[in-house]
Amino acid sequence: MSRERQQIRFCTSKDGTRLAVAMTGEGPPLVKAATWLTHVEKDPDNLFTRHWVAELSRDNTFIRYDSRGCGLSGRDVERISMEAWIEDLEAVVATLDVDRFPLFGMSQGAAIAIGYAARHPEKVSHLVLYGGCARGLLKRNPPAKVVDAAQAMLKAAELGWGADSSSFRQVFISQLLHDATAEQQRAVDEAQRLTISGANAVRFMKEVFEIDVCEVAPKVQCPTLVFHAKDDPCFPFAEGSLLASLIPGARLVPLPSRNHLPFETEAAWPMFLDELRAFLPTSRSGSRSDDPSAEGKSASSLTPRQVEILREVGQGQTDKQIARKLSLSPRTVEMHVANALLALQCRTRAEAVRRATELKLIA
């Protein structure tokens, strides 16, 4: 994917931390909770991440951002914690003025997504989790030798992560991937080198070791799909299974992979995409329903902002004109229109305006 096809902007979190946000694709929004080892400028071209960006942007406006301490976001930060990570997601959603959206969390980001979804049930329509865990390493009552090994890894990361030699980073890669070509390993090493310092890597790992969503996961109210590799070398499959059992109504999808996150060359990748696309609503799959109750549902699902924007569309205003009037970005206006089309089960803007008029939402 060419970098010219994405928009990068910045916002500020609650504590003043600068966050880099990228948007790619068109259609209803799909928001990704941040993980470490991301760089929004470089990710569309890196073998480790490019397939995620390309495919998740195919039917949606894919919104992702660099975590604090990583990528283009502020690197020198006082707080790296679960609460700070959730605040960052809140800041991104507020800045882009996204009303209701599917939320995607992978790896460490799964816990962030769960925390946000439980705190903001009115915002999250669908929750998708990949390779997450209910409990971090130190929350699973590990034996003393496992704790000692974890502490040794933290010390080694502090000393070796940012070195010119990739020897330590290769050790870390072996904890994430069991089936990767030399080229794929180099791509992961490049991501590690570019996205985060050794000091911040240690701080991230310490927080990941302490993840515990056992109490908050049952508070999630939206439909949830949980993916987990059967032979995940990072977070055991049992943790993904536990996570799915804690979220009411969640469905677990086991995938055949020995990597923490799959490459596009793996059989697990098309399986993941098929399940994901069947689960997520998209504007391309929307159509008028014969259900007599659909009229009331579609009317009630429109937000005040969507109604306001549809009114402007009905008056012949362009996205840019609406954006200037409402102090939004054109892309944000586009996302609101896409969500309105989905809610009203319409294929075109003209049809949506007619439908909203019929429902007496706009004059």
Buried (B, 14 or more C-beta within 10 A) or exposed (E): BEBEEBBBBBBEBBBEBBBBBBBBBBBBBBBBBBBBBBBBBBBBBBBBBBBBBBBBBBBBBBBBBBBBBBBBBBBEBEBBBBEBBBBBBBBBBEBBBBBBBBBBBBBBBBBBBBBBBBBBEEBBBBBBBBBBBBBBBBBBEBEEEEEEEBEEBBEBBBEBBBEEEBEBBBEBBEEBBBBBEEEBBBBBBBBBBBBBBBBBBBBBBBBBBBBBBEEBBEBBBBBBBBBBBEBBBBBBBEBBBBBBBBBEEBEBBBBEBBBBBBBBEBEBBEBBBEBBBEBBBBBBEBEEEEEEEEBEEBBEBBBEBBBBBBBBBBEEBEBEBBBEEBEBBBBBBBBBBBBBBBBBBBBEBEBBBBBBBEBEBBE
